[in-house]
Amino acid sequence: MLAGREIERWALRVPAHATSDLTGVTVDEVVSRGKHILHRIDGRTLHTHLKMEGTWHVYPRGTRWKKPAHTARAIIETANHTTVGFDLAMVELISRGDEESIVGHLGPDLLGADWSADTAVANLEAAPDRPTAIALLDQRNLAGLGNEYVAELCFLRGIRPDSPIAQTATRELVRLAHRLITANRDRVSRTTTGDTRRGRRVWVYGRAGQPCLRCGTLIERGRLGPTATQERVTFWCPRCQS
């Protein structure tokens, strides 16, 4: 969408880079490494990190934005499109040569050119006793999965989030992760059920106390993590994921 296009509007709404101006410069490419988004532009890189709330939207130029303008932290506009980064956790303009120091530790990206299922499987199986959800969330193993995807993947494979990764069919889990995230790549509202209707787009994530869409058992909620400060909320069906 942006690659090969000249920038006609550039705005970074963060103090450190508010005065930067790349209008008139051509975008080389935009790549993702997990939740790190890298806009490569003439020897520089706009590095943004999504964390939990961040998102990039692409609009035909002149189209009304779907999120409040005051939450926009980065705006890049070309002749035909406007891309807007909302609620970004990090926005920085760096030399392209510094990218490795930021994303070099990450595993293969599910949507990236470096994707390697073999590497992802080997990374996951290197620590066989780790809970499956924690292993999948570790971006050093494979990059691109957030809490929602992990909870849904565990449901779809019929495994509890706290089950050791060694007890899962790791390669099938990785294959499903790639298929699921690829299918949602261009959707405005992601779905893991195939149903985009309100209340039916996910199987378990965020549905604690509600009936499982498959068996009717009430969805449970818990927390997983190596330490209290690193705990993540997870969801599962006690029947479908026994």
PENOR-V233025 format. One record per residue. N is the residue number from 0. RES is the residue in one letter. SS is DSSP state (a for helix, b for strand, c for the rest). Layout:
[[N,RES,SS] [N,RES,SS]]
//
This chain:
[[0,M,c] [1,L,c] [2,A,c] [3,G,c] [4,R,c] [5,E,b] [6,I,c] [7,E,c] [8,R,b] [9,W,b] [10,A,b] [11,L,b] [12,R,c] [13,V,c] [14,P,a] [15,A,a] [16,H,a] [17,A,c] [18,T,c] [19,S,c] [20,D,c] [21,L,c] [22,T,c] [23,G,c] [24,V,c] [25,T,b] [26,V,c] [27,D,c] [28,E,b] [29,V,b] [30,V,b] [31,S,b] [32,R,b] [33,G,c] [34,K,c] [35,H,b] [36,I,b] [37,L,b] [38,H,b] [39,R,b] [40,I,b] [41,D,c] [42,G,c] [43,R,b] [44,T,b] [45,L,b] [46,H,b] [47,T,b] [48,H,b] [49,L,c] [50,K,c] [51,M,c] [52,E,c] [53,G,c] [54,T,b] [55,W,b] [56,H,b] [57,V,b] [58,Y,b] [59,P,b] [60,R,c] [61,G,c] [62,T,c] [63,R,c] [64,W,c] [65,K,c] [66,K,c] [67,P,c] [68,A,a] [69,H,a] [70,T,a] [71,A,b] [72,R,b] [73,A,b] [74,I,b] [75,I,b] [76,E,b] [77,T,c] [78,A,c] [79,N,c] [80,H,b] [81,T,b] [82,T,b] [83,V,b] [84,G,b] [85,F,b] [86,D,c] [87,L,c] [88,A,c] [89,M,b] [90,V,b] [91,E,b] [92,L,b] [93,I,b] [94,S,b] [95,R,a] [96,G,a] [97,D,a] [98,E,a] [99,E,a] [100,S,a] [101,I,a] [102,V,a] [103,G,c] [104,H,c] [105,L,c] [106,G,c] [107,P,b] [108,D,b] [109,L,c] [110,L,c] [111,G,c] [112,A,c] [113,D,c] [114,W,c] [115,S,c] [116,A,a] [117,D,a] [118,T,a] [119,A,a] [120,V,a] [121,A,a] [122,N,a] [123,L,a] [124,E,a] [125,A,c] [126,A,c] [127,P,c] [128,D,c] [129,R,c] [130,P,b] [131,T,a] [132,A,a] [133,I,a] [134,A,a] [135,L,a] [136,L,a] [137,D,c] [138,Q,c] [139,R,c] [140,N,c] [141,L,b] [142,A,b] [143,G,c] [144,L,c] [145,G,c] [146,N,a] [147,E,a] [148,Y,a] [149,V,a] [150,A,a] [151,E,a] [152,L,a] [153,C,a] [154,F,a] [155,L,a] [156,R,c] [157,G,c] [158,I,c] [159,R,c] [160,P,c] [161,D,c] [162,S,c] [163,P,b] [164,I,a] [165,A,a] [166,Q,a] [167,T,c] [168,A,c] [169,T,a] [170,R,a] [171,E,a] [172,L,a] [173,V,a] [174,R,a] [175,L,a] [176,A,a] [177,H,a] [178,R,a] [179,L,a] [180,I,a] [181,T,a] [182,A,a] [183,N,c] [184,R,c] [185,D,c] [186,R,c] [187,V,c] [188,S,c] [189,R,c] [190,T,c] [191,T,c] [192,T,c] [193,G,c] [194,D,c] [195,T,c] [196,R,c] [197,R,c] [198,G,c] [199,R,c] [200,R,c] [201,V,c] [202,W,c] [203,V,c] [204,Y,c] [205,G,c] [206,R,c] [207,A,c] [208,G,c] [209,Q,c] [210,P,b] [211,C,c] [212,L,c] [213,R,c] [214,C,c] [215,G,c] [216,T,c] [217,L,b] [218,I,b] [219,E,b] [220,R,b] [221,G,b] [222,R,b] [223,L,b] [224,G,c] [225,P,c] [226,T,c] [227,A,a] [228,T,a] [229,Q,a] [230,E,c] [231,R,b] [232,V,b] [233,T,b] [234,F,b] [235,W,b] [236,C,b] [237,P,c] [238,R,c] [239,C,c] [240,Q,c] [241,S,c]]
//
